[in-house]
Amino acid sequence: MDLNGKSAIVTGGGQGIGRGIALALAKHGADVMICDLNMEAAASVAKEVEDLGRKALPFQMDVTSEDDAGRMAEEAYQFFGKIDLLYNNAGTISMSLIEDLDAKAWDQIFAVNCKGVFLCTKAVIPYMKKQGGGRIINTASQAGKTGLSLLTHYCATKAAVILFTKGLALELAPHNILVNCFCPGSVMTDMTIRESKWASEMTGEDPEDILKKWESAIPLGRYATPDDIANVAVFLASEYSSYMTGQAVNVTGGQEMH
Ligand SMILES: NC(=O)c1ccc[n+]([C@@H]2O[C@H](COP(=O)([O-])OP(=O)(O)OC[C@H]3O[C@@H](n4cnc5c(N)ncnc54)[C@H](O)[C@@H]3O)[C@@H](O)[C@H]2O)c1
């Protein structure tokens, strides 16, 4: 899949799935802006992208800030001369019984997982419209398609991302801007390790045993790697998905099929 000459923005690109996406895009020829709260991590991934022979721009930002989102789009445009792809990947999670979840934690997860997607999207649209098209790809989750106890707030944010994707796809179709999202299942990243520790605190089970139990529920019998997810992200950026918009693509090892 040839992404030569394409320029991409990846939010939450400093580690995990976002890092995997940034590197996979670069391997297929794209230049990449790596946006993250953690500048050190963004700079380290930018170096990896440059080592693959592509242009890279590390950028420190908080996706919940409208100013940061505006600067992100401006700097990407200055650096690349265009914005072909936006990956709204930054996300956060916490785990709680609903009666223990405080309103601040609810607002915080919606701010990052939903408002962040909205703000970054809004910021790039004028550039994409001006240049006659683009792709917006959001990292949703299988948790946006099915209920999970202790993750009610997280599920609600990811369901919102899926429907935001679909509405936006219709609104932007006349401008040749294709909008899709993918729904990863369980991916072996820091986020999953953090979840296993929280589950361990709640149940007293060993975190390693919890990880094994979760893995045994995956039909393909293993966690996804960031590369498993990034390969689908590359497909959604490429000409091979030129007739797809408004889709929520499962990448779950068979765990979610709707
Ligand atoms: N790991 C999984 O099993 C899994 C499954 C389905 C969906 N997802 C989703 O995939 C995305 C990436 O997950 P991951 O597992 O790589 O997580 P991660 O925690 O390993 O990495 C998330 C990255 O996002 C950055 N980030 C967090 N909040 C930010 C903010 N406000 N502004 C800018 N950057 C911010 C972090 O600094 C970090 O670099 C998230 O949207 C997550 O919800 C993950």
The ligand as an SDF file (V2000), in Angstrom:
LIG
                    3D

 44 48  0  0  0  0  0  0  0  0999 V2000
   -5.0650   -1.2000   24.4210 N   0  0  0  0  0  0  0  0  0  0  0  0
   -6.2370   -1.6990   24.0610 C   0  0  0  0  0  0  0  0  0  0  0  0
   -6.5330   -2.8910   24.3270 O   0  0  0  0  0  0  0  0  0  0  0  0
   -7.2380   -0.8630   23.3220 C   0  0  0  0  0  0  0  0  0  0  0  0
   -8.3740   -1.4840   22.8180 C   0  0  0  0  0  0  0  0  0  0  0  0
   -9.3120   -0.7390   22.1160 C   0  0  0  0  0  0  0  0  0  0  0  0
   -9.1030    0.6170   21.9170 C   0  0  0  0  0  0  0  0  0  0  0  0
   -7.9790    1.2100   22.4280 N   0  0  0  0  0  0  0  0  0  0  0  0
   -7.8220    2.6440   22.1750 C   0  0  0  0  0  0  0  0  0  0  0  0
   -6.6320    2.8320   21.4110 O   0  0  0  0  0  0  0  0  0  0  0  0
   -6.0730    4.1160   21.6970 C   0  0  0  0  0  0  0  0  0  0  0  0
   -4.6300    3.9510   22.1090 C   0  0  0  0  0  0  0  0  0  0  0  0
   -4.5640    3.0560   23.2020 O   0  0  0  0  0  0  0  0  0  0  0  0
   -3.1880    2.4500   23.7530 P   0  0  0  0  0  0  0  0  0  0  0  0
   -3.4980    1.0990   24.2600 O   0  0  0  0  0  0  0  0  0  0  0  0
   -2.0970    2.6560   22.7790 O   0  0  0  0  0  0  0  0  0  0  0  0
   -2.9970    3.4190   25.0350 O   0  0  0  0  0  0  0  0  0  0  0  0
   -1.6960    3.9470   25.7990 P   0  0  0  0  0  0  0  0  0  0  0  0
   -2.1760    4.4060   27.1210 O   0  0  0  0  0  0  0  0  0  0  0  0
   -0.6020    2.9320   25.7140 O   0  0  0  0  0  0  0  0  0  0  0  0
   -1.2580    5.2130   24.9110 O   0  0  0  0  0  0  0  0  0  0  0  0
   -2.0750    6.3440   24.8280 C   0  0  0  0  0  0  0  0  0  0  0  0
   -1.2410    7.5340   24.3430 C   0  0  0  0  0  0  0  0  0  0  0  0
   -2.1280    8.6640   24.2700 O   0  0  0  0  0  0  0  0  0  0  0  0
   -1.5230    9.7780   24.9140 C   0  0  0  0  0  0  0  0  0  0  0  0
   -2.5650   10.6520   25.4690 N   0  0  0  0  0  0  0  0  0  0  0  0
   -3.4200   10.3680   26.4760 C   0  0  0  0  0  0  0  0  0  0  0  0
   -4.2000   11.4310   26.7310 N   0  0  0  0  0  0  0  0  0  0  0  0
   -3.8330   12.4090   25.8610 C   0  0  0  0  0  0  0  0  0  0  0  0
   -4.2660   13.7460   25.6390 C   0  0  0  0  0  0  0  0  0  0  0  0
   -5.2120   14.3130   26.4140 N   0  0  0  0  0  0  0  0  0  0  0  0
   -3.6920   14.4630   24.6580 N   0  0  0  0  0  0  0  0  0  0  0  0
   -2.6960   13.9150   23.8950 C   0  0  0  0  0  0  0  0  0  0  0  0
   -2.2280   12.6610   24.0760 N   0  0  0  0  0  0  0  0  0  0  0  0
   -2.7940   11.9150   25.0470 C   0  0  0  0  0  0  0  0  0  0  0  0
   -0.6660    9.1590   26.0310 C   0  0  0  0  0  0  0  0  0  0  0  0
    0.3550   10.0560   26.4780 O   0  0  0  0  0  0  0  0  0  0  0  0
   -0.1350    7.9050   25.3260 C   0  0  0  0  0  0  0  0  0  0  0  0
    1.0690    8.1850   24.6210 O   0  0  0  0  0  0  0  0  0  0  0  0
   -6.9750    4.7280   22.7670 C   0  0  0  0  0  0  0  0  0  0  0  0
   -7.9310    5.5610   22.1570 O   0  0  0  0  0  0  0  0  0  0  0  0
   -7.6460    3.5090   23.3950 C   0  0  0  0  0  0  0  0  0  0  0  0
   -8.8610    3.8420   24.0060 O   0  0  0  0  0  0  0  0  0  0  0  0
   -7.0420    0.5080   23.1120 C   0  0  0  0  0  0  0  0  0  0  0  0
  1  2  1  0
  2  3  2  0
  2  4  1  0
  4  5  1  0
  4 44  2  0
  5  6  2  0
  6  7  1  0
  7  8  2  0
  8  9  1  0
  8 44  1  0
  9 10  1  0
  9 42  1  0
 10 11  1  0
 11 12  1  0
 11 40  1  0
 12 13  1  0
 13 14  1  0
 14 15  2  0
 14 16  1  0
 14 17  1  0
 17 18  1  0
 18 19  2  0
 18 20  1  0
 18 21  1  0
 21 22  1  0
 22 23  1  0
 23 24  1  0
 23 38  1  0
 24 25  1  0
 25 26  1  0
 25 36  1  0
 26 27  1  0
 26 35  1  0
 27 28  2  0
 28 29  1  0
 29 30  1  0
 29 35  2  0
 30 31  1  0
 30 32  2  0
 32 33  1  0
 33 34  2  0
 34 35  1  0
 36 37  1  0
 36 38  1  0
 38 39  1  0
 40 41  1  0
 40 42  1  0
 42 43  1  0
M  CHG  2   8   1  16  -1
M  END
$$$$
